[in-house]
């Protein structure tokens, strides 16, 4: 998670409604129209089908209660508004309780292609569709519970597993390489880069390997991990994630594959 944010979340009114401007609704419309047109041949079938199930409006930003109603019908999850950034412990608590935290601001036009902060488009369009899949939802819940059981010193390491699966995961389908990661499907720029560029590494997901891999939040990823089915995530949800963290810590971190930030 970024340590600071240049955006501020919007607060729901007494009825739970968040009031957006016409310009913000227009940004949503442009983003969802652009992304849906780019998904064929890039997003996995499971995500595309889940997106159809959610049936998001195009002319306005959906309200969180209407998104929650669909999730509740399928897996018992809901979406809750949060500030732009929350602490690891709160994040884990919400996932363990089947509540997905959603920052409620939407990106500015200059950030349309890529945004390091998680905005409402990323949260709703990127994350919530796959929470209708019981396998994906089970992994998210197990991840939250593992986070609550982990020592605070292990939170950053555990975050890497979420990053390389839920946020930036790839899937090897019979038709070719596809993505399911929310950070990719919600980014016009990274959707193409993650699948078509010859610059990043693409590796078979081994959980301990992912836990040992550093990343940066402010650039396109230099490493992506690939699964073959959401059954893998479901099986991973049944494993001892704390034990995997211990093994990763014993082996030590991989060297970064990205340029280090310059210190001003």
N, C-alpha and C positions, 0 to 999 in steps of 0.2 A: 504493500500500500504506500502511496506517496505520503511524505511527511507534511506537506502543505498543499493547499488547494486554492486556486484563484477564483473558484466559483462558490456560491452559497446555495444550499438547498432551500426549497420553498416549503413553508409550513401549511399543512392542511387546515381548512377552516373547521368550525364546530361540527359540520356534517361530513368531515373527512374528505372534502373536495379541495383540490389544489387548483388555484387560478393561474392560468398561463396567459401570456399576451398573444395577440394574433401573430406576431413575428415568431414567437416560440413554437406555436402550432405549425407555422409554415416551415420552420426548420425540421420539425418532425416529419412533415409530409415529404419534404425533399429527401431526407435521409431514408425513410422507409421505402419510398419509390425507387431510389437508387439502389439500395441494398437488395431488395427483392429481385430486381432485374439482374443482379450479379450472381445470385445464388445458384442457378442451374449449372451443374457441372463442377461446382465448388463446395457447396454445403452438402453434408451427408443427407440421405433420404430421411433418417430419423428426425433430423432438425427441421427439414422442409415440411414434413408431415405434421410435426408438432406446431410449427408456425401457422399452418393452415387451421389447426385446431384452436389456436388462440384467437384467430380472426381479429387482429388489431385494426382499429380504424385508421384510415390514411389521412383524414382531414383534421385530426386533432390528436393530442397526446392522451392516451388512455388513462383513466383514473385507476388508482391502485385497487380499490375494492372490486372493480369489474374484472381485473386481472386475477385477483385472489379467488373470485367465484369459480373461474375455470379450473384453477389449480386444485381447489378444495374438492371439486367433483372427481378428480382423477387420482391424486396422491395425498390429499390432506394438507398441502402446503398453502401458504399465503405470502403476501408481500407487505412489508412494513416500511414506512418512510423513515429515513435516518439522515443525519447531517452528512455532508459530503464525505467525511472521513470518520471512521469509528475505530475503537481499539480492538485488538485481536480478541480479547476475552468476550466483549459484547458480540462480535462477529460469530465466534464459536457458539455462544449461547443461543443466538437466533437460529443458526443452522440446526443445532441439536433439537430445537423446538419446532422445526419445520417452518420457520419464518425467514423469508429471504429479504435481506436489507436492501433498500433501494434509495439512492440519492435522488432527489427530485428536481434538480436543475437540468437544463438541456444546454448543449454546447453552443458556442457562438459560431458564426459563419467561418471565421478564420481557422476554426478547429474542426471543420467538417470531415476532413480525411483521416485525422488521427487525434485522439485526446487521451492523455495519460490518466486523467481523473475519470471515475466511472459516473457517467451522466445517466439520465432517465432513459435515453435511447439504448445505451449499452445495457442497463439493468433489465429493462422490459423486453426489448427486441432480442438482445443477446442471451440473457440468462433464463428468463421464465419459460420459454417454450419447452425446453428439455426437462423441466421439473414436472411435466406431465408424464414422463417416462419413469416407471417405478424403479428401474435399475439406476438411472442417473440420480433420481431423488434419494434413493437409499445411500448412494455414495456421498452425496452432499450432507445428509444427516449423520452418517458415520464419521465423516470428516469433522463436523462440528463437535461431536462427542469426543473424538480423539484429541481435538484441540483443548477441550476442557480438562482432559485427563493429563495432558502434557505439562511439563515444566515450562515456565515462562521463557527460559533460555532456548527452548526448542520451537517456539512459535514461528520464528523466521524460517527455520528449516521446513516446518510443516507447510508454511505458506507456499513453498516451491512446488509441492505436490498439487495444490489447488491451481497454481499458476500454469503448470504444464499440462493440466488436464482440462478442468472446467473453463479456464480462461483462454488457453492457447493450444488446445489439443487438436490433433489431426487423426483421421480415421482412414484405414486402408480398406476401401470397399471393393467389391468385385468389378466395379466400373472404373476404378482408379482412386487416386488419393483425394480425400475430401476433408473438410473441417467441420468441427462441432463446437470449437471454443468460442465463448462469448466475445472475447476481445478481438477475434478475427472476423466473425460474422457481422459485427457491428461497426467495423472499420473499413470504409471503401478502399483505403490504401493497402492495409495489411491483408485483406482478403485475397488480393491478387499476389502480393509479395510472398505470403506464406506458402502458397501452392505452386507458383510459377517461377519464382526467382531461383537462380542457381547459387545465391550467396549463403543462405542459412544451411545448417546441418539438420537433417531429419533422421531421427533415431527411433527404434522400437522402444516402447515404454517399458522400462524396468523401474519400479517404484524407488528403489534405493538409488539408482542412477539419477533419477529426477530430483530426489532430495539433496543430492550432492552438487547439483548444477546451479550456478548463480545466474541471475538475470538482471536486466535493467528495465525499468518501467517506461522510460522516456524515449525509446527507440523501437523500431521493428525488431522482433526477436531474432537472435542468431542461432538458436537451437529450438527445434520443435520435436515433440514426442508423439509417436503414432500408436494407436490401438487398432484392433481389427473388429471389435464389437463392443457395445456397451455392456455385454456380459462380463468383460474384463473389469470394468469399473464396479459392477455389482459384486464380483468375486473379491476385488480389492477392499470393498466395504466390509467384508467379513474377516479380513486379516487383522493382525495386531499392528496397527499403524505406529504405535509407540515403539514396538520392537523394531520396526523398519527404520525409525528415526535413530535408535541406538546404533544400529548397524551402519547407517550412513555416517553418523558422527565418528564411529570407530575408524572408518575408511578415510574420512577427511574429504574436504571440498575439492571439486574439480577446478582447474584454472579457468578464469573467465575467457570466453570466446569473443567478447565485445571490447571495444576501446574503452579504457577507463576515463572517467570524467576528469577534466582539468580542474584544478583547484585555483580559484580566482585569488 
